Amino acid sequence: QVQLVESGGRLVQAGGSLRLSCTASGSTFSRYLMAWFRQAPGEDRDIVAVIGRNLNTYYADSVKGRFTVSRDNAKKTMYLQMNSLKPEDTAVYYCVANVRAILTTPLYTRDSEYHYWGQGTQVTVAS
């Protein structure tokens, strides 16, 4: 069983920045495929960013150039640096993990490919 705990969400003005963190339990964090999803009220849950075991990354078009995903395996933590925030970035952000990934596992963008989910952290961007 893996527990994921997100933090860092809050109210911010448009154009501002936030850094979300996700800390995992378990001793094999470095082997996990990790990602961020988000869900706005009344909307589907969407992929935001993915980071693989070898630090390769994927970004949704809507956040490319503004968000950066990273991981610190020693701290068992994944980050999402969000810059130039827009009101449409308002959502609950979820940290997810795929614990069966190998080095050649693709950067999954479907939520069904992930085994563990955090409780979510609210990001609200005011215009």
Phi, psi and chi 1 to 4 in degrees:
 res  aa     phi    psi   chi1   chi2   chi3   chi4
   1 GLN       -  133.3 -169.5   77.7    5.6      -
   2 VAL  -117.1  131.5  174.0      -      -      -
   3 GLN  -107.4  135.8  -68.9 -175.2  -37.2      -
   4 LEU  -120.2  130.1  -57.2  171.6      -      -
   5 VAL  -126.1  116.6  179.8      -      -      -
   6 GLU   -91.8  154.8  -57.1  100.4  -28.1      -
   7 SER  -154.9  165.2   61.7      -      -      -
   8 GLY   108.0  -11.7      -      -      -      -
   9 GLY   -72.4  144.5      -      -      -      -
  10 ARG  -170.3 -177.8   60.8  175.7  175.8   85.3
  11 LEU   -83.0  132.2  172.9   64.5      -      -
  12 VAL  -142.0  152.2   64.0      -      -      -
  13 GLN   -78.6  151.5  -66.2  -64.6  -47.0      -
  14 ALA   -55.6  138.9      -      -      -      -
  15 GLY    91.1  -11.1      -      -      -      -
  16 GLY   -82.7 -176.1      -      -      -      -
  17 SER  -129.7  153.5  -63.0      -      -      -
  18 LEU  -144.8  153.7  -82.1  179.4      -      -
  19 ARG  -124.6  119.5 -171.7  176.2   80.4  157.8
  20 LEU   -91.8  146.7  -55.3 -176.4      -      -
  21 SER  -124.4  151.0  -60.9      -      -      -
  22 CYS  -138.9  116.0  169.5      -      -      -
  23 THR  -107.3  134.7  -59.3      -      -      -
  24 ALA  -110.2  150.4      -      -      -      -
  25 SER   -88.1  175.4   64.3      -      -      -
  26 GLY    91.8  160.1      -      -      -      -
  27 SER  -102.4   -0.2   59.4      -      -      -
  28 THR  -118.6   34.3   56.4      -      -      -
  29 PHE   -53.3  -37.6  176.4   79.9      -      -
  30 SER   -62.0  -19.2   62.7      -      -      -
  31 ARG   -91.0   -6.7  -60.4  179.7 -173.1  177.9
  32 TYR   -82.3  143.7  -58.1  162.5      -      -
  33 LEU   -85.5  125.0  175.6   67.5      -      -
  34 MET  -119.0  150.7  -60.2  -66.0  -63.8      -
  35 ALA  -154.4  164.2      -      -      -      -
  36 TRP  -116.9  133.0  -68.7   96.2      -      -
  37 PHE  -117.5  164.3  -77.3   77.6      -      -
  38 ARG  -144.1  154.3   66.8 -175.4 -178.5 -173.8
  39 GLN  -141.1  118.5 -172.8  167.6   24.8      -
  40 ALA   -89.7  157.4      -      -      -      -
  41 PRO   -55.7  129.1  -25.1   33.7      -      -
  42 GLY    75.1    5.8      -      -      -      -
  43 GLU  -114.3  165.0  -58.1  -71.4  -28.0      -
  44 ASP   -72.6  161.0  -68.0  -25.3      -      -
  45 ARG   -80.6  129.7 -169.5  159.3   52.1 -165.4
  46 ASP  -121.7  149.1  -66.6  -34.4      -      -
  47 ILE   -70.0  144.0 -173.5   68.9      -      -
  48 VAL  -112.8  -54.8  175.4      -      -      -
  49 ALA  -158.5  153.7      -      -      -      -
  50 VAL  -132.4  144.2 -174.1      -      -      -
  51 ILE  -134.0  128.0 -175.7  164.2      -      -
  52 GLY   -89.3 -179.8      -      -      -      -
  53 ARG   -63.9  -31.1  -68.9  178.9   53.7  175.8
  54 ASN   -99.8   20.9   56.2    3.0      -      -
  55 LEU    72.5   11.3  -55.2 -175.3      -      -
  56 ASN   -69.4  151.5   50.3  -25.8      -      -
  57 THR  -133.7  158.8   56.8      -      -      -
  58 TYR  -136.4  142.5  164.1   88.6      -      -
  59 TYR  -131.3  142.2  -64.5   96.0      -      -
  60 ALA   -65.0  148.5      -      -      -      -
  61 ASP   -57.7  -33.6  -73.3  -16.3      -      -
  62 SER   -68.3  -17.7   58.7      -      -      -
  63 VAL  -118.8   -5.1  -53.5      -      -      -
  64 LYS   -59.2  132.3 -154.8  172.3  -69.8 -176.1
  65 GLY    88.1  -12.4      -      -      -      -
  66 ARG  -115.2  -33.7  -60.0 -171.9  -62.8  123.2
  67 PHE  -109.1  149.0  -70.3   10.8      -      -
  68 THR  -134.6  125.6  -57.6      -      -      -
  69 VAL   -99.8  141.4   61.9      -      -      -
  70 SER  -149.9  169.3   61.6      -      -      -
  71 ARG  -145.5  148.0   63.0 -167.2  -62.9  166.0
  72 ASP  -122.2  100.2 -176.4  -26.6      -      -
  73 ASN   -66.1  -31.7  -70.1  -26.2      -      -
  74 ALA   -64.5  -32.4      -      -      -      -
  75 LYS   -96.4   -0.3  -65.2 -177.7  178.8  179.0
  76 LYS    52.0   45.9  -64.9 -170.9  -72.3 -174.5
  77 THR  -134.3  139.2  -59.9      -      -      -
  78 MET  -112.5  146.9  175.3  178.2   63.8      -
  79 TYR  -124.0  156.1  -57.0   98.4      -      -
  80 LEU  -134.8  106.2 -175.2   67.4      -      -
  81 GLN   -86.7  120.8  178.1   65.6   43.6      -
  82 MET  -117.0  116.9  -55.2 -173.3  -66.9      -
  83 ASN  -115.6  164.6  -61.8  -31.1      -      -
  84 SER    48.3   49.0  -57.9      -      -      -
  85 LEU   -65.0  145.0  -77.6  160.7      -      -
  86 LYS  -120.2  156.9  -55.7  175.1 -178.6  179.5
  87 PRO   -55.5  -32.4  -29.2   36.6      -      -
  88 GLU   -72.3   -4.8   50.9  -97.3   44.7      -
  89 ASP   -82.8   -7.3  -65.0  -42.1      -      -
  90 THR   -61.1  124.5  -64.9      -      -      -
  91 ALA  -177.9  170.3      -      -      -      -
  92 VAL   -88.1  127.6  176.9      -      -      -
  93 TYR  -102.3  129.4  -76.0   70.5      -      -
  94 TYR  -114.9  137.2  -64.5   94.0      -      -
  95 CYS   -94.6  135.9  165.1      -      -      -
  96 VAL  -136.1  156.7  -59.2      -      -      -
  97 ALA  -137.8  138.1      -      -      -      -
  98 ASN  -108.8  116.4  176.7  -52.3      -      -
  99 VAL   -96.1    4.3  -59.3      -      -      -
 100 ARG  -110.9   11.8  -57.7 -169.5 -170.8  120.9
 101 ALA   -68.3  145.6      -      -      -      -
 102 ILE  -115.8  178.2   59.3  175.3      -      -
 103 LEU   -62.0  -28.3  -73.2  174.8      -      -
 104 THR   -95.3    5.9   55.0      -      -      -
 105 THR   -63.4  132.9  -64.1      -      -      -
 106 PRO   -67.0  164.4    3.8   -2.9      -      -
 107 LEU   -82.9   90.5  -59.9  179.0      -      -
 108 TYR   -62.0  141.0  -64.7  132.5      -      -
 109 THR  -118.2   -0.6   58.5      -      -      -
 110 ARG   -96.3  137.4  -66.2 -175.9  -56.9  178.1
 111 ASP   -65.9  -23.8   53.9    9.1      -      -
 112 SER   -68.5  -14.3   59.3      -      -      -
 113 GLU   -85.2   -3.0  -61.2  -72.5   -1.5      -
 114 TYR  -109.7  139.8  -68.3   89.0      -      -
 115 HIS   -93.3  -30.9  -52.5  112.3      -      -
 116 TYR  -130.0  144.4  -65.0   98.7      -      -
 117 TRP  -130.7  143.8  -70.3   70.5      -      -
 118 GLY   -80.9  179.4      -      -      -      -
 119 GLN   -82.6  -13.1   81.6  -72.1   -8.0      -
 120 GLY    95.4  151.6      -      -      -      -
 121 THR  -135.1  134.0 -173.2      -      -      -
 122 GLN   -82.8  127.8  176.1   70.8   48.1      -
 123 VAL  -115.6  124.2  172.1      -      -      -
 124 THR  -124.0  123.8  -57.1      -      -      -
 125 VAL  -111.2  116.7 -175.9      -      -      -
 126 ALA   -90.6  140.2      -      -      -      -
 127 SER   -86.4      -   56.6      -      -      -
